[in-house]
Amino acid sequence: MRAPSTTRILMYGLDADLQTTRELLLKQAGYTTDTADDWLAFTSHLDHGKGEYLLAVLCHTVPKDQRQECERLARDQKIKVFALSTAVGPDDFIQQIAEMVSA
């Protein structure tokens, strides 16, 4: 089952290869995604996309203190947060995203 293309997800991570792979997986599953590769890009997406994101995905590559601040900022805008604690396989990643989106 494909996700509605209106489901917007913001991903933040420091590993460009992981970001690209995850973005491709999410787009193939029908999600609309934006990516941020640093703190400024993440906050800029939040500022410009107020109310548009359903979920923020925080990669395990983001330092813990930044992840905590990202979680706070996202939740302040009523955005669900999926903070990865480790790398996950593609199937598990998409399944976990689907569960977060539908919850």
N, C-alpha and C positions, 0 to 999 in steps of 0.2 A: 504494500500500500504506500503510495507516494504522499508526501506531506503537501499541504497547500502552499503554493509559491509565495503566499503572503506571510508565511511564518518566517520572521526575520531573526537571525542569530548573529551575534557579535562574538568573534573569537579573538582572544589575546594570547599570544605566545611569542617566545624568543627564538624558536627554531623554525627557520623559513621552510625547510622541507616538510616538517610536520604540519605547519600551517597550510601549505599548498595541498598536501594530501588530504587533510581533513576538510578543507574547503571543497575540493573536488568530490569527496564522498557526500558531503551535505548537499551540494548542488545536484548530484545525481539522484539523491533521495528526495529532491523537490523543495529543499529549503533555500531561502534567499539569505546569503551570508555577506558579512563584511568582516575584514580582518584588521587587526592592529598588531604591530610588531614592537611597539614601545608604549610607555605610559601616556605620553602626549597624544598619540593616535587613538588610544583607547578612550581617553576622556573627551577628545574631540568628537569621536563617533557618538558618545553618549550625549554630548551637548547638542549636536546637530540632528540626532535621531530620537529626540525625546518622544517617548510613547510608541516608538516603532518597533523596538526589540522585545521579543518574548523571552529570549534566553541569552545569557552571556556564558561563553565557554572559556574557562581560564586554564591554560596549559600548565602542566607540572614544571615547565621551564621558567615560569614567572616566579621571582623571589617571593617568599612567604609573606613578608611585610606588604609588598605591593598587591599580592593576591587578596589579602585581608581588606585593603583599602578599596580595591576593585569590587569586591563583594559588597562592601558598604555602599559605594556609589551606585552600583546596579540595583541593589535592593531599595535604595532611596527612591529610585524611579520605577519601582514595582516590577523589576526584571528578575526572572528566575536566574539562578547561578548554578552552573555545573563546573566545579573545580576539580580537575583531574589531579590525582595524587601520583600517578605514574602513567607511562605510555600504555595504551590499550589497543587491541587489535581492531581492524576496520569494522567487522561485524558487531563486536561488543560496543564500539563507539556509537554506531548508528542506532543500535537497540537502546542504549542508555539515553541518547538524545531524544528518541521517540518517546520514551517513558517520561522524560522531563517535560517535554512539550505537551503531552497529553494529561499530565498531572494537574 
